[in-house]
Amino acid sequence: MNDVTDRALLIAELEGDLEALPELLETNNRSMERIGAGATEELDYAALGYTLHNMYNLMENSFYRIAKHFENDVGNAGWHKELLHRMTLSIEGIRPRVIDRKTAEQIDELRAFRHVFRNMYRKNLDPEKLLHLQKRLPDIVGSWKTAIGNFIELLKTI
């Protein structure tokens, strides 16, 4: 492929990520409605955690695509956190910054939760922590959505 084709593919993939967002948010909202209606079993909180996990995966996948396109590498050990940090960097001659530090810090909350969620075997979710993260979700999603939208527009001008 050539640079124009590769860039068009990246734009299409990132736009696909943005298009997937409403369905993920709808699933998240349904989980919260159940909890709001009085559901308090571990399984109810696990369902909500699963939606937060999926939301982070969507964001991380968009960053992964960008890193693979521009840097052709995502690193090794600890790559999830490193990938998030790299999206805050403007790499001269390669690519502009994708997100600012505040957005990275917000998304890092989801990353940290996702790590705990994926590695939870003998513990239960802490409903308070889960609901705190849920309250922050609209800001996190809004920041990511704006950043990716702006990055797509920038790619279209290159």
Wavefront OBJ file of the C-alpha trace (Angstrom):
o trace
v 0.000 0.000 0.000
v 1.048 3.592 -0.399
v 0.873 6.469 2.078
v -2.427 7.795 0.721
v -4.056 4.366 0.879
v -2.671 3.661 4.347
v -3.904 7.027 5.621
v -7.360 6.491 4.093
v -7.526 3.085 5.770
v -6.543 4.568 9.138
v -9.184 7.286 8.777
v -11.832 4.665 7.927
v -10.853 2.523 10.920
v -10.929 5.483 13.320
v -14.307 6.559 11.942
v -15.467 2.980 12.500
v -14.364 3.254 16.124
v -16.436 6.425 16.498
v -19.405 4.668 14.907
v -19.111 1.772 17.385
v -19.296 4.140 20.356
v -23.102 4.646 20.528
v -23.771 0.911 20.803
v -21.239 0.568 23.613
v -22.756 3.541 25.408
v -26.242 2.056 25.028
v -25.105 -1.210 26.621
v -23.451 0.759 29.397
v -26.653 2.739 29.962
v -28.737 -0.443 30.155
v -26.390 -1.815 32.826
v -26.676 1.401 34.816
v -30.478 1.389 34.492
v -30.584 -2.053 36.108
v -28.387 -0.909 38.979
v -30.418 2.290 39.290
v -33.573 0.176 39.523
v -32.153 -1.674 42.505
v -30.074 -4.515 41.067
v -27.230 -5.131 43.531
v -25.888 -8.590 42.774
v -22.230 -9.071 41.886
v -23.337 -10.107 38.411
v -25.016 -6.711 37.885
v -21.817 -4.882 38.783
v -19.796 -7.301 36.668
v -22.006 -6.436 33.683
v -21.362 -2.741 34.262
v -17.635 -3.448 34.625
v -17.711 -5.344 31.348
v -19.128 -2.303 29.562
v -16.383 -0.079 31.028
v -13.816 -2.682 29.991
v -15.177 -2.613 26.435
v -15.160 1.183 26.349
v -11.467 1.223 27.205
v -10.764 -1.457 24.586
v -12.344 0.742 21.918
v -10.144 3.671 22.907
v -7.001 1.575 23.142
v -7.651 -0.006 19.751
v -7.843 3.429 18.145
v -4.504 4.359 19.719
v -3.025 1.029 18.640
v -4.046 1.687 15.027
v -2.434 5.122 15.135
v 0.798 3.803 16.646
v 1.022 0.964 14.117
v 0.396 3.378 11.234
v 2.865 6.070 12.220
v 5.456 4.395 14.420
v 5.056 0.802 13.200
v 5.552 -0.401 16.779
v 3.705 -0.503 20.085
v 6.502 -1.602 22.392
v 6.760 -4.605 24.702
v 6.228 -4.957 28.444
v 3.791 -2.451 29.860
v 2.732 -1.452 26.366
v -0.818 -0.502 27.366
v 0.320 2.358 29.597
v 3.169 3.258 27.233
v 0.772 3.420 24.293
v -1.435 5.857 26.170
v 1.573 8.025 27.020
v 2.783 7.969 23.405
v -0.531 9.375 22.224
v 0.285 12.545 24.219
v 3.476 13.062 22.235
v 3.885 15.090 19.083
v 6.557 13.232 17.118
v 8.228 15.697 14.797
v 8.138 14.596 11.185
v 5.994 11.580 12.063
v 2.637 12.579 13.580
v 0.982 15.189 15.778
v -0.164 14.577 19.333
v -3.454 12.651 19.498
v -4.582 13.489 23.048
v -3.560 15.960 25.711
v -2.317 14.928 29.150
v -5.651 15.563 30.861
v -7.405 13.238 28.429
v -4.644 10.653 28.927
v -5.123 10.836 32.689
v -8.867 10.345 32.286
v -8.421 7.374 29.960
v -5.769 5.946 32.271
v -8.467 5.524 34.917
v -10.293 3.222 32.507
v -7.031 1.434 31.630
v -6.266 0.777 35.290
v -9.799 -0.488 35.863
v -9.602 -2.724 32.807
v -6.382 -4.244 34.154
v -8.039 -5.030 37.487
v -11.204 -6.307 35.803
v -9.300 -8.675 33.489
v -7.205 -10.084 36.326
v -9.905 -10.486 38.948
v -10.263 -14.075 40.088
v -10.945 -14.219 43.800
v -12.157 -10.735 44.553
v -15.437 -8.969 43.966
v -15.779 -5.611 42.308
v -15.993 -2.630 44.625
v -19.368 -1.056 43.743
v -18.291 2.376 45.030
v -15.180 2.467 42.847
v -17.103 1.135 39.887
v -19.859 3.753 40.230
v -17.245 6.507 40.660
v -15.654 5.506 37.358
v -19.090 5.296 35.765
v -19.789 8.900 36.799
v -16.556 9.959 35.095
v -17.347 8.041 31.905
v -19.166 10.846 30.033
v -16.169 13.179 30.433
v -13.702 10.454 29.456
v -15.692 9.431 26.399
v -16.276 13.038 25.381
v -12.571 13.841 25.571
v -11.618 10.744 23.565
v -14.310 11.337 20.958
v -13.247 14.964 20.460
v -9.570 14.023 20.241
v -10.135 11.256 17.699
v -12.472 13.454 15.656
v -9.870 16.230 15.597
v -7.136 13.770 14.668
v -9.226 12.405 11.787
v -9.776 15.935 10.487
v -6.054 16.584 10.704
v -5.306 13.376 8.802
v -7.665 14.466 6.051
v -5.630 17.641 5.515
v -2.286 15.861 5.176
l 1 2 3 4 5 6 7 8 9 10 11 12 13 14 15 16 17 18 19 20 21 22 23 24 25 26 27 28 29 30 31 32 33 34 35 36 37 38 39 40 41 42 43 44 45 46 47 48 49 50 51 52 53 54 55 56 57 58 59 60 61 62 63 64 65 66 67 68 69 70 71 72 73 74 75 76 77 78 79 80 81 82 83 84 85 86 87 88 89 90 91 92 93 94 95 96 97 98 99 100 101 102 103 104 105 106 107 108 109 110 111 112 113 114 115 116 117 118 119 120 121 122 123 124 125 126 127 128 129 130 131 132 133 134 135 136 137 138 139 140 141 142 143 144 145 146 147 148 149 150 151 152 153 154 155 156 157 158
